[in-house]
Amino acid sequence: MFDSIPDVNVQALLALALFMVSLMIARIINNITSKKWPGGTLWVFYLRVLLGFTLAASAIMGFYAFAGISIINIR
C-alpha cells in the first residue's frame, strides 16, 4: 500500500495524526479539569504525561519530515 508513497510523506502524515491525537487529549484534560467529565487528579496526571509524549513525537517526526530525513522504515 505504501510502496508508491515516499517514507518522508508517510512520516509527515503520521506527525499530523499524532498532533490531532494531542489536541484530542488536551480537550479531554480540559473537560476533566472543568468537571464536565468524571475523573480525578490521577487521570489528569496520566493524560498530561501522554500529552507530552504525543506532542514530542509529533514535533520530532514533523521536524525530521520537514528536513527530509526518514526515521521510519516501512519497507
Summary of the structure (lengths in Angstrom):
residues: 75
radius of gyration: 15.6
end to end distance: 10.5
largest distance: 47.1
contacts: 186
relative contact order: 0.23
helix: 72%
strand: 0%
